Amino acid sequence: MIRRQPIGYIVEIDGSFLLVNLHEDARGHVASHPDGVSAVGQPGDLVGIQGGADIIVMRILSIAFAEPKEIHGTRGPVRTATQEPLRQLRGCVVGYLMRSENSLLFTAQDWRLPVLGAAVFPLSDSELLATIGDQGVRANQITLGKEARNTLIAVKANVNDLLARHFAILGATGQGKTHYLAAILQKLLLAPRARVVVFDVNGEYAPAFSNLGPRLKRTILGRTTEEQQQQGIESLVIPYYALGRHGLARLLLPSERTQMPSLRFAIEHIRFVEADNEGARMAGEGANALFDDCRQGDARAAYQQIERIRTGVARVSGQWPHMRGLSCLAAEWYAIKSDRGAYRRDAFAYGHIHSLVNRIRGLIEDDRFRAVVDVRGGEGLGEDLSMQRESQTLVERVFGAPVFAEAGWNVHVIDLSRLTQDLMPFVLGSLLELYAAELFRRGPGSTHPTLLALEEAHHYLRQLPGDAESGQHVLAYERLAKEGRKFGVSLIISTQRPSEVSPTVLAQCGTWAVFRLSNDSDQRAVAAAAESVATNVTKQISGLGRGEAIVFGAAMPVATRLSVIRADPQPKSFDPPFVAAWGYGA
């Protein structure tokens, strides 16, 4: 460092923010040092400051001319106002470099400050490498991209640092998020026991893993065509009863005080009834006696069947009933009243659960819902019709078994393209709720470490509209974001609208790759969730070029602007070919 010509000196210290006067001969945008030249003088650049035996690292935030009244020379008499104004850099301390034996170690701290007059130098390549991350060739590192202004420098991150806390990839449409997510996953899948589950909203990720052969498992949520079956693509139509209590609660959004007790009763006792699309009855009875429409008349038969089911006298049905059984059980349990030996359905009480009944009916009658969720019931996995066993089987099919199978898959791409956008928060949210509940039931250390890639997360990781009491229904997957790492789960959340993603989920992300974001609300969401770097990052993200991102957080010592890596092979995500398709130039 002593062999380098300084480019300026410190003239003001305001906390971790510094003001630098540039020397008269430092006029360009580059400065020389023993390793060559480095970019200096542009917002986002890093420079070094003399700090005794250490090098204090400052990120440049802005560059400006000083006002004439503040002009003074670095040597000789005070300048006159007619001379060229003094150029100044404003920046903030991001950490310091210290030498340990033959290597440089960077510590991200903003409390290590220089003295007034300390010389400012460009960082050499080796110093820059040490600052933006350990560049040693190690098996536990993956490349995130190239440093934007010096593409010879590969920016790497430790896998544990990247995945131990969740990873967010944010950016407006068309900036390269899909290709970047695929490229990151390709790097991670080089590990022989990696386990990744990709929720593919638009059906575009499978080609990116086509070279993995049997290590790739492909599933379409819905029914497959004959051609898809020949390609080895599996079909997943979710039995409604396999969603379990947690998944059904997310799907149906009952209010906590009135509807949840009714739904809980229905879920716990659904195995004791037989049902069709018209009504339900206790297992073994010939005709329907339980209904969900609050019909008038004598309700004695319905009351007696509910009592026998409630007290455990009824026998278990031979198979899972139609989903209509849920609404019938919930309605009859809540609405039937005894009045001096007579039994009737109380319309006032029924009004409290009417919206829950309507949600169940609406889903049953929705062709798009029935395409991905089986409402008809069917054979169970055992004679006792255990909903927990059904849920565990579904979780293992989607997310993998607790113990990794050496001959099994490494990446499971779940094609959600047939799931309509209005149903996605309910159906996919139910799967995540179910997975969270199963993980917490197993306990910490009981599940093979798994990475969930949640693409277009704003569609389902968000608060749902409706009853004021329904806020409870976001808690399970928020808990997955907050505590999932203890249970062996990491998330990569990719979205173009961070303002629409649950703030709790977003705030749990430890590392961020932010592409261009021009929407004010999205920029504020990033600033709120990543408060420590908000001042330095949010001013830059609206001006990023396509294929550029600022990466910061747990996996990066300092926020770094980089050109992102590209996937090979690529996902099926490209700009529409307007010129060729429309015949320009023909």
DACORPE-V947238 format. One record per residue. RES is the residue in three letters. NEAR is the number of other ideal C-beta (glycine too) atoms within 10 Angstrom. Layout:
RES_NEAR + RES_NEAR
This chain:
MET_16 + ILE_6 + ARG_8 + ARG_18 + GLN_13 + PRO_19 + ILE_24 + GLY_25 + TYR_18 + ILE_21 + VAL_17 + GLU_12 + ILE_15 + ASP_9 + GLY_10 + SER_15 + PHE_16 + LEU_26 + LEU_15 + VAL_25 + ASN_24 + LEU_21 + HIS_19 + GLU_14 + ASP_9 + ALA_20 + ARG_11 + GLY_12 + HIS_14 + VAL_15 + ALA_21 + SER_13 + HIS_18 + PRO_10 + ASP_14 + GLY_12 + VAL_14 + SER_24 + ALA_20 + VAL_23 + GLY_21 + GLN_13 + PRO_17 + GLY_19 + ASP_22 + LEU_25 + VAL_25 + GLY_27 + ILE_26 + GLN_19 + GLY_18 + GLY_11 + ALA_6 + ASP_19 + ILE_25 + ILE_24 + VAL_27 + MET_27 + ARG_20 + ILE_21 + LEU_18 + SER_11 + ILE_18 + ALA_11 + PHE_12 + ALA_16 + GLU_11 + PRO_13 + LYS_6 + GLU_12 + ILE_17 + HIS_12 + GLY_13 + THR_14 + ARG_6 + GLY_7 + PRO_7 + VAL_7 + ARG_16 + THR_8 + ALA_9 + THR_6 + GLN_11 + GLU_10 + PRO_14 + LEU_22 + ARG_18 + GLN_19 + LEU_25 + ARG_17 + GLY_24 + CYS_16 + VAL_23 + VAL_22 + GLY_21 + TYR_25 + LEU_21 + MET_16 + ARG_12 + SER_7 + GLU_5 + ASN_5 + SER_11 + LEU_16 + LEU_13 + PHE_22 + THR_12 + ALA_15 + GLN_12 + ASP_16 + TRP_9 + ARG_17 + LEU_17 + PRO_23 + VAL_11 + LEU_10 + GLY_10 + ALA_21 + ALA_19 + VAL_27 + PHE_24 + PRO_27 + LEU_27 + SER_20 + ASP_17 + SER_14 + GLU_22 + LEU_24 + LEU_21 + ALA_22 + THR_23 + ILE_27 + GLY_24 + ASP_15 + GLN_16 + GLY_9 + VAL_6 + ARG_11 + ALA_8 + ASN_11 + GLN_21 + ILE_20 + THR_16 + LEU_26 + GLY_26 + LYS_16 + GLU_21 + ALA_21 + ARG_18 + ASN_15 + THR_11 + LEU_8 + ILE_19 + ALA_17 + VAL_23 + LYS_24 + ALA_28 + ASN_17 + VAL_19 + ASN_13 + ASP_18 + LEU_27 + LEU_22 + ALA_15 + ARG_18 + HIS_28 + PHE_25 + ALA_27 + ILE_28 + LEU_30 + GLY_25 + ALA_18 + THR_9 + GLY_13 + GLN_23 + GLY_23 + LYS_23 + THR_25 + HIS_20 + TYR_23 + LEU_26 + ALA_26 + ALA_23 + ILE_26 + LEU_22 + GLN_20 + LYS_19 + LEU_20 + LEU_20 + LEU_10 + ALA_14 + PRO_9 + ARG_11 + ALA_19 + ARG_24 + VAL_21 + VAL_21 + VAL_26 + PHE_26 + ASP_24 + VAL_22 + ASN_14 + GLY_15 + GLU_19 + TYR_26 + ALA_19 + PRO_15 + ALA_28 + PHE_25 + SER_10 + ASN_12 + LEU_14 + GLY_7 + PRO_10 + ARG_15 + LEU_18 + LYS_21 + ARG_22 + THR_19 + ILE_25 + LEU_24 + GLY_19 + ARG_13 + THR_19 + THR_11 + GLU_7 + GLU_8 + GLN_15 + GLN_13 + GLN_9 + GLN_11 + GLY_10 + ILE_17 + GLU_15 + SER_13 + LEU_17 + VAL_14 + ILE_21 + PRO_20 + TYR_26 + TYR_27 + ALA_25 + LEU_25 + GLY_23 + ARG_17 + HIS_22 + GLY_29 + LEU_25 + ALA_23 + ARG_29 + LEU_26 + LEU_25 + LEU_23 + PRO_26 + SER_19 + GLU_15 + ARG_10 + THR_17 + GLN_25 + MET_18 + PRO_15 + SER_25 + LEU_25 + ARG_16 + PHE_19 + ALA_26 + ILE_21 + GLU_14 + HIS_19 + ILE_26 + ARG_22 + PHE_24 + VAL_31 + GLU_22 + ALA_25 + ASP_14 + ASN_12 + GLU_10 + GLY_23 + ALA_30 + ARG_22 + MET_22 + ALA_19 + GLY_12 + GLU_15 + GLY_7 + ALA_7 + ASN_18 + ALA_21 + LEU_28 + PHE_18 + ASP_25 + ASP_14 + CYS_20 + ARG_10 + GLN_9 + GLY_9 + ASP_11 + ALA_24 + ARG_15 + ALA_16 + ALA_27 + TYR_20 + GLN_13 + GLN_23 + ILE_25 + GLU_13 + ARG_14 + ILE_23 + ARG_15 + THR_8 + GLY_9 + VAL_11 + ALA_20 + ARG_12 + VAL_13 + SER_21 + GLY_12 + GLN_13 + TRP_26 + PRO_25 + HIS_21 + MET_24 + ARG_25 + GLY_28 + LEU_30 + SER_29 + CYS_29 + LEU_29 + ALA_27 + ALA_27 + GLU_27 + TRP_23 + TYR_24 + ALA_24 + ILE_21 + LYS_14 + SER_11 + ASP_8 + ARG_4 + GLY_6 + ALA_10 + TYR_17 + ARG_17 + ARG_22 + ASP_15 + ALA_11 + PHE_8 + ALA_17 + TYR_18 + GLY_12 + HIS_16 + ILE_24 + HIS_17 + SER_16 + LEU_26 + VAL_23 + ASN_12 + ARG_18 + ILE_25 + ARG_16 + GLY_10 + LEU_21 + ILE_19 + GLU_11 + ASP_15 + ASP_6 + ARG_15 + PHE_20 + ARG_17 + ALA_16 + VAL_21 + VAL_25 + ASP_16 + VAL_19 + ARG_16 + GLY_21 + GLY_11 + GLU_10 + GLY_21 + LEU_13 + GLY_9 + GLU_8 + ASP_9 + LEU_20 + SER_14 + MET_20 + GLN_12 + ARG_15 + GLU_20 + SER_23 + GLN_20 + THR_13 + LEU_22 + VAL_25 + GLU_12 + ARG_16 + VAL_19 + PHE_23 + GLY_21 + ALA_14 + PRO_16 + VAL_10 + PHE_16 + ALA_11 + GLU_7 + ALA_6 + GLY_15 + TRP_17 + ASN_21 + VAL_24 + HIS_22 + VAL_27 + ILE_24 + ASP_25 + LEU_26 + SER_13 + ARG_14 + LEU_25 + THR_14 + GLN_10 + ASP_11 + LEU_21 + MET_18 + PRO_22 + PHE_21 + VAL_23 + LEU_24 + GLY_24 + SER_26 + LEU_25 + LEU_23 + GLU_26 + LEU_27 + TYR_27 + ALA_25 + ALA_22 + GLU_21 + LEU_24 + PHE_17 + ARG_14 + ARG_15 + GLY_10 + PRO_12 + GLY_8 + SER_12 + THR_23 + HIS_15 + PRO_15 + THR_22 + LEU_23 + LEU_20 + ALA_26 + LEU_27 + GLU_23 + GLU_21 + ALA_28 + HIS_19 + HIS_23 + TYR_27 + LEU_26 + ARG_19 + GLN_16 + LEU_15 + PRO_8 + GLY_13 + ASP_18 + ALA_7 + GLU_15 + SER_17 + GLY_12 + GLN_15 + HIS_25 + VAL_20 + LEU_14 + ALA_21 + TYR_25 + GLU_18 + ARG_16 + LEU_25 + ALA_24 + LYS_15 + GLU_15 + GLY_22 + ARG_19 + LYS_12 + PHE_21 + GLY_18 + VAL_22 + SER_21 + LEU_26 + ILE_25 + ILE_27 + SER_24 + THR_24 + GLN_20 + ARG_19 + PRO_27 + SER_19 + GLU_16 + VAL_25 + SER_20 + PRO_15 + THR_17 + VAL_23 + LEU_24 + ALA_16 + GLN_21 + CYS_23 + GLY_18 + THR_23 + TRP_27 + ALA_26 + VAL_28 + PHE_24 + ARG_21 + LEU_24 + SER_11 + ASN_14 + ASP_10 + SER_11 + ASP_24 + GLN_21 + ARG_15 + ALA_22 + VAL_23 + ALA_16 + ALA_14 + ALA_20 + ALA_23 + GLU_10 + SER_12 + VAL_20 + ALA_15 + THR_12 + ASN_19 + VAL_21 + THR_17 + LYS_15 + GLN_17 + ILE_23 + SER_14 + GLY_11 + LEU_20 + GLY_13 + ARG_12 + GLY_18 + GLU_21 + ALA_28 + ILE_24 + VAL_26 + PHE_21 + GLY_21 + ALA_19 + ALA_26 + MET_25 + PRO_20 + VAL_18 + ALA_23 + THR_24 + ARG_24 + LEU_24 + SER_17 + VAL_28 + ILE_22 + ARG_14 + ALA_23 + ASP_11 + PRO_12 + GLN_15 + PRO_24 + LYS_15 + SER_18 + PHE_10 + ASP_6 + PRO_8 + PRO_8 + PHE_9 + VAL_9 + ALA_10 + ALA_8 + TRP_10 + GLY_8 + TYR_8 + GLY_6 + ALA_5
